[in-house]
Amino acid sequence: MYYPYTKETAKNMRTEGASLGDISKKLHVSKSTLSFWCRDMILTESAIGKIQTSGKKKSIQGLLRYSEFIRKERMTRHALQKQEGAEMVSALSDRDILMIGLGLYWGEGYKYENGELGFTNSNPFMIRFYFKWLKLWNVGKDSLIFRITLNEFFREKEKNIKSFWINFLSIKEEQFSKTTFIKTNLKKASVENMEKYKGILRVKVRKGTALRNKILGAIEHISNS
């Protein structure tokens, strides 16, 4: 049983533009009872507007909560899938590294008849793996020469980008040749991705002709097998 003033309070709140849901929460009265109490009420346009606005806000809030739930669920699913992939690979043997590196060089390495042993990529982690691969061929960091290629738009960022590569790869500034600047479409190197953009790094091995021939021989063997 409800007190008489509860019904009057509910009607007053409804007149002021409160939704049935809000009234129900505040007065602890079921929506069905409130609907019965207020069934013959004639609301002003102002009250109707408030109720509609409140309903829209709650609808938007509900959608946002649902979107956040879906986002977290997707992130959890992706994390589990990545973990499964990592567990499938586990620790890499030297032969694993050798074969992966040959695949990388096959795709991104210098293969033209200029005698140079070089590799070009924009992914810092791939470059770091390439260092590990070169170590299997007894090539250390001191034997490497680097050159950065940047979009002209990032000319003022050259110093910061070079510092990033130096710190990430633990290499020396004197190993870098002059940076190359090019004018290209900013579709990938957009203003929104300024902090992520690190250009393209070329890694060349000093006096690497003999090793290059060995690597190309290994790749040729793979391609013919």
N, C-alpha and C positions, 0 to 999 in steps of 0.2 A: 504494500500500500504506500502511496505517495502522499505527502502533505499537500494541502491545497495551494500553498505558496510556491511549491515546486512547479506546479502546472503554470502558474502565472509567470514565474521566473522564466520558464522555458518559452512561453509565448512572447515575453518581452525581448528575450535574446533573439528569437526568430524575427521579430519586427525590426530589430537593429541590424539584421543581415547575417546572423550566425547560421552556420550549416547544422543540419541535424546531427552530423557526426561530432561536431564541436560541443553542441549542447549535451549530447549523450555522455561524452567524456567528463564534462564538468559537473553535471547533475547526477550522473550514474543512473540514467534512465535509458531503457532500450529504445532503439530507433523506431521500432514498430509502435510503441506507446506514444512517442513524440509525434510521429506521423498522424496518429489518431487525434491527438490533442490539437494539432495545428491544421487539421484537414480543411477547415472552413475559413481559415485566415486569408485575408487579401493583403498581399505584400506590396509595398511601394516599389517603384522602379529602382530607387536607390538600394533598397534591401535586396532585391533580386540581383542587381549588379554586383553587390558585395558577395552574395552567395555563389554566383557564377565565377567571380574572380578567385574566390577561395577554392572552389572546385578545380579550376584550371591550375592553380599553384600546386595543389596536392597531387594532381595528375602528373604535372611536370616533375615534382619531387619523387613520385613513385617511379617514373621512367628513369630518373637519374640513379635512384637506388638500384633499380634492376640492371641498368647499364653497368654500374660499378660491380655488381655481383657477377655479371657475365664476364667483365674484364678480368676480375680476380680469378674466376674459374678458368678462363682461357690461359692466364699466366701460369697457374698451377699445372694445368695440363701440359703446356709447352715445357715447363721446367722438368716434369717427369719424363717427357719424351726425350729431352736432351740428355737427362741422366741415363736413360736406357741406352742411348747411342754411345755415351761415354763409356758405359760399362761393357758394351760390345767390343770397343776398341781396346780398353785397358792400357797397359804399358806398351810403349812402342820399342821394338828391337831395332838394332842398327840396320838390319835389312829392311824393316818397315820404313824407316826414315829414308834409306837409299831409294827405294822404289817410289815412295811418295815424291821425293825430290826430283827424280827423273821425270815423273809425270808433270810436275810444275815447270821444269825446264823445257820440256817438250812443248808446253803451252805458252810460256812467257819468256823463255830464254833466247839468247842470240843464236841463230842457226845459219846465218848468211856466211858467205865465203870471205869474211873479213878477218878471220883469225881471232876475234875477240870472244872472251868468255864473259857474258853479261846477262843480267836478269833485271827486268823492270816490272814494278808493281806499285799499287797505291795502298795496299793493305799492310799495316805495320806488323801484324802477327805472321803474315805469310813471309815477309822479309826476314823476320826473326827466325822462323823455321828454316828458311833458306841458309842462314848462317850455320845452323846446326847441321844441315846437309853438307855444306861446304867443309865442315870440320871433318867429316868422314873421308874427304878427299885430301886431308891434311892442309887445308887452306884456312888460315887464321884471319882475324879482322884487320890486322896490320897490312895484309896483302890486298886490301880492297880500296877502290876509288868510288866515290859517290857523286851523283849529280841529281839535283832536284829540278823537276819541270813543274812550273806553276802557271795557272791562268793569270793573265795580265791584271785582272781585277784584284788579285791578292798580292801585288807587288809590295805593298807596305807591310804585309804580314810575313815577308820572306825570313826575317831574322827569327821570329817566333816559331815558324814552321821548321826552320833548320835546327833550332834548339830542341824542338820536340824529337826529331829524328836522332839527334846526338844523345839525348838523355834516354830515350826508349831503347835504342840499340847499343848504348854504351860505346860509342865511337868518337873519333876526334874531328874537330872542325877543320883541321888542315887536310883531312882526307877528301874534302869536298872540292869539286871543280866549280866553275862559275854556273850559277843557276840559269836555267833556260826559261824564258817567258813566252807564252803563246796566247793568241787571242782565239778563244773558242766559245761555244754556246755555254751559258751559265746554268744549263738545266740541272746538271749534277752538282756543280760547285756553286750553289745558289747562296744568296745572302743569308737565308735561314740556317744553312749548314756551315756557316763561316768557321765555327769553332771545331767542327769535325773535319773540315777540309785540310789535308796535309800534302796535297800535290801528288806527284808520281816520283818515285825514287828509282834511279838506275844504279845498280850495283855491278861494278866491273872488277874482274880479277886481274892484277898485274901479271904480265907474262903468263897468261893462262891458255895459250894456244894448244899446248900438248894435252892439257887436262880437258879442254873443250873437245878435242878429237876423241878422247876416251868416252866422254859423256855422250857425244853424238853417236858413237859406235854402240854404246849400251842402248840408246833409244832406238837405233836402227834394228838392233837385235830384238827388242821388244815388239816393234812394229811388224817384224817378219815372222814372229812366232805364232 
